[in-house]
Amino acid sequence: MSTDNAPANSASEDHEMAIRRVANALHRLNDAVISAVQVGVSVELMRASRYHNEEGAWGDMLVPIIHKQD
């Protein structure tokens, strides 16, 4: 049995796991935003910075901006 594809398969699995992790976290974030809005808090998500891995991949870092109601 050849293991020539092991690194590629492992990388693909790592990518899929990372994507699932981000998707799950976004789902929890969206639930939290909905909960906040339901009690009267306005929430805006803004990009604060961008993270680079020095190999071409990047991701946006977010911060919440809370808008107070008068």
C-alpha positions as CSV (number, residue, x, y, z in Angstrom):
1,M,0.0,0.0,0.0
2,S,1.4,3.4,-1.0
3,T,1.4,6.4,1.3
4,D,2.2,8.9,-1.4
5,N,-1.1,10.6,-1.0
6,A,-1.0,10.7,2.8
7,P,0.3,14.3,3.1
8,A,-2.3,15.6,0.6
9,N,-5.1,13.7,2.2
10,S,-4.0,14.9,5.6
11,A,-3.9,18.5,4.4
12,S,-7.3,18.1,2.8
13,E,-8.7,16.7,6.1
14,D,-7.1,19.6,8.0
15,H,-8.7,22.1,5.7
16,E,-12.1,20.5,6.1
17,M,-11.8,20.4,9.8
18,A,-10.7,24.1,9.9
19,I,-13.6,25.0,7.7
20,R,-16.1,23.1,9.9
21,R,-14.6,24.8,13.0
22,V,-15.1,28.3,11.5
23,A,-18.6,27.4,10.3
24,N,-19.5,26.2,13.8
25,A,-18.1,29.2,15.5
26,L,-20.0,31.5,13.0
27,H,-23.2,29.7,13.8
28,R,-22.6,30.3,17.5
29,L,-21.7,33.9,16.8
30,N,-24.9,34.4,14.8
31,D,-27.0,32.9,17.6
32,A,-25.3,35.3,20.1
33,V,-26.0,38.3,17.8
34,I,-29.7,37.2,17.4
35,S,-30.0,36.9,21.2
36,A,-28.5,40.3,21.7
37,V,-30.7,41.9,19.1
38,Q,-33.8,40.3,20.7
39,V,-33.1,42.1,24.0
40,G,-32.5,45.4,22.3
41,V,-28.8,45.5,21.6
42,S,-27.6,46.6,18.1
43,V,-24.4,44.7,17.1
44,E,-22.2,45.5,14.1
45,L,-19.2,43.3,13.3
46,M,-16.2,45.1,11.8
47,R,-13.0,43.8,10.5
48,A,-10.2,44.9,12.9
49,S,-7.3,43.4,11.1
50,R,-6.3,40.6,8.7
51,Y,-4.2,37.7,9.7
52,H,-1.7,36.3,7.2
53,N,0.2,33.0,7.4
54,E,3.0,34.2,5.1
55,E,2.1,31.4,2.6
56,G,-0.8,33.2,0.9
57,A,-3.7,32.4,3.2
58,W,-5.4,35.1,5.2
59,G,-8.4,35.6,7.5
60,D,-10.3,38.6,8.8
61,M,-10.2,39.3,12.5
62,L,-13.5,40.8,13.7
63,V,-14.6,43.0,16.6
64,P,-18.1,43.8,17.7
65,I,-19.3,47.4,17.7
66,I,-22.2,47.9,20.0
67,H,-24.6,50.7,19.1
68,K,-26.4,52.1,22.2
69,Q,-30.0,53.1,21.9
70,D,-31.0,56.4,23.4
